[in-house]
Amino acid sequence: MVKALRNWLQTHELPAIIIAVLSVIMLMSVTLVVGGYWLVTR
């Protein structure tokens, strides 16, 4: 698993980094929105 991921990252360096950063940002924003909605509606 780790070896396959490392090989994939070496062949797709910049797009993989961009996709990873964007997905982390999206995950955090969705978590904040859902958590905020959950806190407000409790």
mmCIF file of the N, C-alpha and C atoms, coordinates in Angstrom:
data_MODEL
# 
_entry.id   MODEL 
# 
loop_
_atom_site.group_PDB 
_atom_site.id 
_atom_site.type_symbol 
_atom_site.label_atom_id 
_atom_site.label_alt_id 
_atom_site.label_comp_id 
_atom_site.label_asym_id 
_atom_site.label_entity_id 
_atom_site.label_seq_id 
_atom_site.pdbx_PDB_ins_code 
_atom_site.Cartn_x 
_atom_site.Cartn_y 
_atom_site.Cartn_z 
_atom_site.occupancy 
_atom_site.B_iso_or_equiv 
_atom_site.pdbx_formal_charge 
_atom_site.auth_seq_id 
_atom_site.auth_comp_id 
_atom_site.auth_asym_id 
_atom_site.auth_atom_id 
_atom_site.pdbx_PDB_model_num 
ATOM 1   N N  . MET A 1 1  ? 0.840   -1.206 0.000   1.00 0.00 ? 1  MET A N  1 
ATOM 2   C CA . MET A 1 1  ? 0.000   0.000  0.000   1.00 0.00 ? 1  MET A CA 1 
ATOM 3   C C  . MET A 1 1  ? 0.878   1.260  0.000   1.00 0.00 ? 1  MET A C  1 
ATOM 4   N N  . VAL A 1 2  ? 1.813   1.335  0.928   1.00 0.00 ? 2  VAL A N  1 
ATOM 5   C CA . VAL A 1 2  ? 2.675   2.511  1.025   1.00 0.00 ? 2  VAL A CA 1 
ATOM 6   C C  . VAL A 1 2  ? 3.555   2.626  -0.215  1.00 0.00 ? 2  VAL A C  1 
ATOM 7   N N  . LYS A 1 3  ? 4.063   1.487  -0.697  1.00 0.00 ? 3  LYS A N  1 
ATOM 8   C CA . LYS A 1 3  ? 4.919   1.502  -1.883  1.00 0.00 ? 3  LYS A CA 1 
ATOM 9   C C  . LYS A 1 3  ? 4.140   1.964  -3.112  1.00 0.00 ? 3  LYS A C  1 
ATOM 10  N N  . ALA A 1 4  ? 2.910   1.475  -3.252  1.00 0.00 ? 4  ALA A N  1 
ATOM 11  C CA . ALA A 1 4  ? 2.074   1.891  -4.387  1.00 0.00 ? 4  ALA A CA 1 
ATOM 12  C C  . ALA A 1 4  ? 1.763   3.377  -4.308  1.00 0.00 ? 4  ALA A C  1 
ATOM 13  N N  . LEU A 1 5  ? 1.467   3.862  -3.121  1.00 0.00 ? 5  LEU A N  1 
ATOM 14  C CA . LEU A 1 5  ? 1.184   5.290  -2.950  1.00 0.00 ? 5  LEU A CA 1 
ATOM 15  C C  . LEU A 1 5  ? 2.422   6.124  -3.267  1.00 0.00 ? 5  LEU A C  1 
ATOM 16  N N  . ARG A 1 6  ? 3.583   5.674  -2.814  1.00 0.00 ? 6  ARG A N  1 
ATOM 17  C CA . ARG A 1 6  ? 4.828   6.394  -3.091  1.00 0.00 ? 6  ARG A CA 1 
ATOM 18  C C  . ARG A 1 6  ? 5.122   6.425  -4.594  1.00 0.00 ? 6  ARG A C  1 
ATOM 19  N N  . ASN A 1 7  ? 4.926   5.300  -5.282  1.00 0.00 ? 7  ASN A N  1 
ATOM 20  C CA . ASN A 1 7  ? 5.139   5.262  -6.729  1.00 0.00 ? 7  ASN A CA 1 
ATOM 21  C C  . ASN A 1 7  ? 4.180   6.193  -7.446  1.00 0.00 ? 7  ASN A C  1 
ATOM 22  N N  . TRP A 1 8  ? 2.914   6.198  -7.003  1.00 0.00 ? 8  TRP A N  1 
ATOM 23  C CA . TRP A 1 8  ? 1.919   7.073  -7.635  1.00 0.00 ? 8  TRP A CA 1 
ATOM 24  C C  . TRP A 1 8  ? 2.275   8.537  -7.426  1.00 0.00 ? 8  TRP A C  1 
ATOM 25  N N  . LEU A 1 9  ? 2.730   8.873  -6.226  1.00 0.00 ? 9  LEU A N  1 
ATOM 26  C CA . LEU A 1 9  ? 3.119   10.256 -5.946  1.00 0.00 ? 9  LEU A CA 1 
ATOM 27  C C  . LEU A 1 9  ? 4.318   10.673 -6.787  1.00 0.00 ? 9  LEU A C  1 
ATOM 28  N N  . GLN A 1 10 ? 5.264   9.766  -7.011  1.00 0.00 ? 10 GLN A N  1 
ATOM 29  C CA . GLN A 1 10 ? 6.439   10.117 -7.809  1.00 0.00 ? 10 GLN A CA 1 
ATOM 30  C C  . GLN A 1 10 ? 6.063   10.370 -9.265  1.00 0.00 ? 10 GLN A C  1 
ATOM 31  N N  . THR A 1 11 ? 5.060   9.677  -9.777  1.00 0.00 ? 11 THR A N  1 
ATOM 32  C CA . THR A 1 11 ? 4.676   9.882  -11.170 1.00 0.00 ? 11 THR A CA 1 
ATOM 33  C C  . THR A 1 11 ? 3.713   11.048 -11.352 1.00 0.00 ? 11 THR A C  1 
ATOM 34  N N  . HIS A 1 12 ? 2.979   11.423 -10.296 1.00 0.00 ? 12 HIS A N  1 
ATOM 35  C CA . HIS A 1 12 ? 1.990   12.502 -10.397 1.00 0.00 ? 12 HIS A CA 1 
ATOM 36  C C  . HIS A 1 12 ? 2.242   13.556 -9.323  1.00 0.00 ? 12 HIS A C  1 
ATOM 37  N N  . GLU A 1 13 ? 3.452   14.049 -9.194  1.00 0.00 ? 13 GLU A N  1 
ATOM 38  C CA . GLU A 1 13 ? 3.818   14.860 -8.031  1.00 0.00 ? 13 GLU A CA 1 
ATOM 39  C C  . GLU A 1 13 ? 2.931   16.081 -7.825  1.00 0.00 ? 13 GLU A C  1 
ATOM 40  N N  . LEU A 1 14 ? 2.956   17.038 -8.738  1.00 0.00 ? 14 LEU A N  1 
ATOM 41  C CA . LEU A 1 14 ? 2.249   18.295 -8.500  1.00 0.00 ? 14 LEU A CA 1 
ATOM 42  C C  . LEU A 1 14 ? 0.736   18.128 -8.479  1.00 0.00 ? 14 LEU A C  1 
ATOM 43  N N  . PRO A 1 15 ? 0.118   17.432 -9.441  1.00 0.00 ? 15 PRO A N  1 
ATOM 44  C CA . PRO A 1 15 ? -1.338  17.253 -9.365  1.00 0.00 ? 15 PRO A CA 1 
ATOM 45  C C  . PRO A 1 15 ? -1.773  16.532 -8.098  1.00 0.00 ? 15 PRO A C  1 
ATOM 46  N N  . ALA A 1 16 ? -0.977  15.560 -7.647  1.00 0.00 ? 16 ALA A N  1 
ATOM 47  C CA . ALA A 1 16 ? -1.343  14.829 -6.434  1.00 0.00 ? 16 ALA A CA 1 
ATOM 48  C C  . ALA A 1 16 ? -1.307  15.743 -5.223  1.00 0.00 ? 16 ALA A C  1 
ATOM 49  N N  . ILE A 1 17 ? -0.302  16.605 -5.142  1.00 0.00 ? 17 ILE A N  1 
ATOM 50  C CA . ILE A 1 17 ? -0.208  17.533 -4.011  1.00 0.00 ? 17 ILE A CA 1 
ATOM 51  C C  . ILE A 1 17 ? -1.380  18.502 -4.037  1.00 0.00 ? 17 ILE A C  1 
ATOM 52  N N  . ILE A 1 18 ? -1.713  19.021 -5.225  1.00 0.00 ? 18 ILE A N  1 
ATOM 53  C CA . ILE A 1 18 ? -2.831  19.958 -5.336  1.00 0.00 ? 18 ILE A CA 1 
ATOM 54  C C  . ILE A 1 18 ? -4.136  19.281 -4.938  1.00 0.00 ? 18 ILE A C  1 
ATOM 55  N N  . ILE A 1 19 ? -4.363  18.056 -5.433  1.00 0.00 ? 19 ILE A N  1 
ATOM 56  C CA . ILE A 1 19 ? -5.592  17.330 -5.101  1.00 0.00 ? 19 ILE A CA 1 
ATOM 57  C C  . ILE A 1 19 ? -5.660  17.042 -3.613  1.00 0.00 ? 19 ILE A C  1 
ATOM 58  N N  . ALA A 1 20 ? -4.539  16.665 -3.011  1.00 0.00 ? 20 ALA A N  1 
ATOM 59  C CA . ALA A 1 20 ? -4.527  16.364 -1.577  1.00 0.00 ? 20 ALA A CA 1 
ATOM 60  C C  . ALA A 1 20 ? -4.859  17.608 -0.760  1.00 0.00 ? 20 ALA A C  1 
ATOM 61  N N  . VAL A 1 21 ? -4.248  18.743 -1.108  1.00 0.00 ? 21 VAL A N  1 
ATOM 62  C CA . VAL A 1 21 ? -4.510  19.983 -0.365  1.00 0.00 ? 21 VAL A CA 1 
ATOM 63  C C  . VAL A 1 21 ? -5.970  20.395 -0.514  1.00 0.00 ? 21 VAL A C  1 
ATOM 64  N N  . LEU A 1 22 ? -6.491  20.336 -1.737  1.00 0.00 ? 22 LEU A N  1 
ATOM 65  C CA . LEU A 1 22 ? -7.887  20.720 -1.956  1.00 0.00 ? 22 LEU A CA 1 
ATOM 66  C C  . LEU A 1 22 ? -8.842  19.788 -1.224  1.00 0.00 ? 22 LEU A C  1 
ATOM 67  N N  . SER A 1 23 ? -8.551  18.494 -1.209  1.00 0.00 ? 23 SER A N  1 
ATOM 68  C CA . SER A 1 23 ? -9.446  17.568 -0.523  1.00 0.00 ? 23 SER A CA 1 
ATOM 69  C C  . SER A 1 23 ? -9.418  17.777 0.985   1.00 0.00 ? 23 SER A C  1 
ATOM 70  N N  . VAL A 1 24 ? -8.246  18.098 1.539   1.00 0.00 ? 24 VAL A N  1 
ATOM 71  C CA . VAL A 1 24 ? -8.165  18.380 2.978   1.00 0.00 ? 24 VAL A CA 1 
ATOM 72  C C  . VAL A 1 24 ? -8.961  19.642 3.307   1.00 0.00 ? 24 VAL A C  1 
ATOM 73  N N  . ILE A 1 25 ? -8.831  20.686 2.466   1.00 0.00 ? 25 ILE A N  1 
ATOM 74  C CA . ILE A 1 25 ? -9.582  21.921 2.697   1.00 0.00 ? 25 ILE A CA 1 
ATOM 75  C C  . ILE A 1 25 ? -11.082 21.658 2.608   1.00 0.00 ? 25 ILE A C  1 
ATOM 76  N N  . MET A 1 26 ? -11.499 20.894 1.608   1.00 0.00 ? 26 MET A N  1 
ATOM 77  C CA . MET A 1 26 ? -12.921 20.576 1.461   1.00 0.00 ? 26 MET A CA 1 
ATOM 78  C C  . MET A 1 26 ? -13.433 19.788 2.664   1.00 0.00 ? 26 MET A C  1 
ATOM 79  N N  . LEU A 1 27 ? -12.650 18.805 3.113   1.00 0.00 ? 27 LEU A N  1 
ATOM 80  C CA . LEU A 1 27 ? -13.060 17.992 4.257   1.00 0.00 ? 27 LEU A CA 1 
ATOM 81  C C  . LEU A 1 27 ? -13.203 18.844 5.510   1.00 0.00 ? 27 LEU A C  1 
ATOM 82  N N  . MET A 1 28 ? -12.258 19.761 5.734   1.00 0.00 ? 28 MET A N  1 
ATOM 83  C CA . MET A 1 28 ? -12.334 20.622 6.906   1.00 0.00 ? 28 MET A CA 1 
ATOM 84  C C  . MET A 1 28 ? -13.528 21.563 6.829   1.00 0.00 ? 28 MET A C  1 
ATOM 85  N N  . SER A 1 29 ? -13.799 22.124 5.655   1.00 0.00 ? 29 SER A N  1 
ATOM 86  C CA . SER A 1 29 ? -14.921 23.059 5.540   1.00 0.00 ? 29 SER A CA 1 
ATOM 87  C C  . SER A 1 29 ? -16.244 22.333 5.711   1.00 0.00 ? 29 SER A C  1 
ATOM 88  N N  . VAL A 1 30 ? -16.372 21.143 5.137   1.00 0.00 ? 30 VAL A N  1 
ATOM 89  C CA . VAL A 1 30 ? -17.611 20.378 5.324   1.00 0.00 ? 30 VAL A CA 1 
ATOM 90  C C  . VAL A 1 30 ? -17.794 20.014 6.792   1.00 0.00 ? 30 VAL A C  1 
ATOM 91  N N  . THR A 1 31 ? -16.705 19.626 7.455   1.00 0.00 ? 31 THR A N  1 
ATOM 92  C CA . THR A 1 31 ? -16.785 19.293 8.878   1.00 0.00 ? 31 THR A CA 1 
ATOM 93  C C  . THR A 1 31 ? -17.222 20.504 9.698   1.00 0.00 ? 31 THR A C  1 
ATOM 94  N N  . LEU A 1 32 ? -16.668 21.678 9.394   1.00 0.00 ? 32 LEU A N  1 
ATOM 95  C CA . LEU A 1 32 ? -17.049 22.882 10.126  1.00 0.00 ? 32 LEU A CA 1 
ATOM 96  C C  . LEU A 1 32 ? -18.515 23.229 9.888   1.00 0.00 ? 32 LEU A C  1 
ATOM 97  N N  . VAL A 1 33 ? -18.977 23.126 8.644   1.00 0.00 ? 33 VAL A N  1 
ATOM 98  C CA . VAL A 1 33 ? -20.364 23.464 8.340   1.00 0.00 ? 33 VAL A CA 1 
ATOM 99  C C  . VAL A 1 33 ? -21.313 22.496 9.028   1.00 0.00 ? 33 VAL A C  1 
ATOM 100 N N  . VAL A 1 34 ? -21.036 21.199 8.919   1.00 0.00 ? 34 VAL A N  1 
ATOM 101 C CA . VAL A 1 34 ? -21.917 20.195 9.533   1.00 0.00 ? 34 VAL A CA 1 
ATOM 102 C C  . VAL A 1 34 ? -21.867 20.313 11.047  1.00 0.00 ? 34 VAL A C  1 
ATOM 103 N N  . GLY A 1 35 ? -20.666 20.512 11.599  1.00 0.00 ? 35 GLY A N  1 
ATOM 104 C CA . GLY A 1 35 ? -20.557 20.654 13.058  1.00 0.00 ? 35 GLY A CA 1 
ATOM 105 C C  . GLY A 1 35 ? -21.244 21.907 13.566  1.00 0.00 ? 35 GLY A C  1 
ATOM 106 N N  . GLY A 1 36 ? -21.105 22.993 12.848  1.00 0.00 ? 36 GLY A N  1 
ATOM 107 C CA . GLY A 1 36 ? -21.802 24.223 13.233  1.00 0.00 ? 36 GLY A CA 1 
ATOM 108 C C  . GLY A 1 36 ? -23.304 24.074 13.165  1.00 0.00 ? 36 GLY A C  1 
ATOM 109 N N  . TYR A 1 37 ? -23.792 23.440 12.095  1.00 0.00 ? 37 TYR A N  1 
ATOM 110 C CA . TYR A 1 37 ? -25.236 23.206 11.965  1.00 0.00 ? 37 TYR A CA 1 
ATOM 111 C C  . TYR A 1 37 ? -25.727 22.321 13.101  1.00 0.00 ? 37 TYR A C  1 
ATOM 112 N N  . TRP A 1 38 ? -24.943 21.286 13.442  1.00 0.00 ? 38 TRP A N  1 
ATOM 113 C CA . TRP A 1 38 ? -25.329 20.376 14.505  1.00 0.00 ? 38 TRP A CA 1 
ATOM 114 C C  . TRP A 1 38 ? -25.370 21.103 15.848  1.00 0.00 ? 38 TRP A C  1 
ATOM 115 N N  . LEU A 1 39 ? -24.397 21.996 16.099  1.00 0.00 ? 39 LEU A N  1 
ATOM 116 C CA . LEU A 1 39 ? -24.388 22.747 17.352  1.00 0.00 ? 39 LEU A CA 1 
ATOM 117 C C  . LEU A 1 39 ? -25.568 23.708 17.435  1.00 0.00 ? 39 LEU A C  1 
ATOM 118 N N  . VAL A 1 40 ? -25.902 24.350 16.317  1.00 0.00 ? 40 VAL A N  1 
ATOM 119 C CA . VAL A 1 40 ? -26.986 25.341 16.328  1.00 0.00 ? 40 VAL A CA 1 
ATOM 120 C C  . VAL A 1 40 ? -28.335 24.658 16.506  1.00 0.00 ? 40 VAL A C  1 
ATOM 121 N N  . THR A 1 41 ? -28.518 23.491 15.916  1.00 0.00 ? 41 THR A N  1 
ATOM 122 C CA . THR A 1 41 ? -29.820 22.839 15.954  1.00 0.00 ? 41 THR A CA 1 
ATOM 123 C C  . THR A 1 41 ? -30.001 21.952 17.173  1.00 0.00 ? 41 THR A C  1 
ATOM 124 N N  . ARG A 1 42 ? -28.998 21.835 18.031  1.00 0.00 ? 42 ARG A N  1 
ATOM 125 C CA . ARG A 1 42 ? -29.141 20.994 19.228  1.00 0.00 ? 42 ARG A CA 1 
ATOM 126 C C  . ARG A 1 42 ? -30.077 21.608 20.220  1.00 0.00 ? 42 ARG A C  1 
# 
